[in-house]
Amino acid sequence: MSEWIIQIAGTPEGARLASILALSAAFLHAVFGALQKGRHDPWISRAAIDLSYGLIALPVALFVVPWPSAGLWPVLFGAMAIHIVYKIGQAQTYQRGAYTVVYPVVRGSGPLFTVIAAGVVFREHFNLVQWLGVLLLVGGIFGLAVYNRIRLTIGRDTLGPALAWALVTGGLVALYTTYDAWGIRLAADPFTFLAWFFLLDSLFMPLWNRRRLAALPRSEIGPLALRGIAGAFVALASFGSIMLATRIDDVGRAAVLRETSTVFAALVGWMILGEKVGPVRAVLMAVIAAGAVIVELGV
């Protein structure tokens, strides 16, 4: 399969598969976000998910995929470091601001920064029609943030720092997206990069939250473990899909399509969690979807 992935890179067939992978990643990212909500602290849930996908990746990394070349190890550790900084930035953002306000800012600024970075690093260039799509998508996502801010009743005193952290975190999303795309292209086998990335990436959150995990009542361990295992498979499919998409097609297009996760998240909230969408959010979601379609078809 690795050889086939490499062969279709840069071809029309590869572009079609990359679009499917990016949209799949968007949907799964929304499901991943929903799994982090619930009875447990979101960061404890994330620690359980990361630990679970590390345990799943361990035998694959050791016994299934080819071992990384000597030159790939520094790249893998670089990816690990960037994702640690991203997770810290994400924590700083969510601790200071309402999720419904800061999340769209993170996800809206991410693709904009990524498209710019991809132009510098990979010499990818969007035409005017595609830039219109990017601006529509980003504008729709930021519109959700503004709408949610207007309706915000608590947490306004820390909103300024939260929004600043959200922009920083959006920049880190662009950084890890671009860096991971560069790294997986350096690997002789893309699945080697994926397996070792997930293994190394799984270490930080459990260690960072070890005291919270240790303080959990025994009655909570079982439900948390189940949530962790379910989230691990979703994370492997979601992040693996977007990494493969950036391996076989343009990084900017994949990043834009992934941010339709904001639409999927609202749909998941409406259909599964019973959250209201409302006409304003429905219109903004339509704008986001239209922007993604324009980017995809405006080539």
Number of C-alpha atoms within 10 A of each C-alpha: 9 12 10 9 17 17 13 16 20 13 12 11 13 21 21 14 19 27 22 17 25 29 25 19 30 28 23 25 24 23 20 22 16 17 19 21 13 10 10 16 12 17 19 22 25 26 25 28 29 27 25 23 24 23 15 18 22 16 13 17 22 13 9 13 18 16 17 16 12 8 10 18 14 12 20 24 15 16 20 23 15 19 20 16 14 20 17 14 19 22 16 16 25 19 12 20 24 22 15 16 25 29 23 24 27 27 27 30 24 27 28 21 20 26 24 16 21 24 15 11 11 14 10 15 15 18 10 12 14 21 18 17 25 28 18 22 31 26 18 25 28 23 22 27 22 17 16 18 19 10 9 13 9 11 12 13 10 13 18 12 13 25 22 15 23 30 20 20 28 26 22 24 25 26 21 22 27 23 20 28 23 19 23 24 18 16 18 17 19 23 22 22 27 24 26 24 23 25 23 18 22 23 16 18 21 21 13 14 16 13 11 14 19 10 8 13 8 9 8 12 14 10 12 21 16 14 20 24 19 17 26 24 16 22 22 20 17 24 20 20 25 27 30 25 30 27 26 25 23 24 27 28 27 34 30 30 29 27 29 27 26 24 22 20 20 19 20 19 17 14 12 10 11 10 12 12 15 9 9 12 19 15 14 21 24 16 22 31 22 18 26 29 17 18 26 18 10 15 11
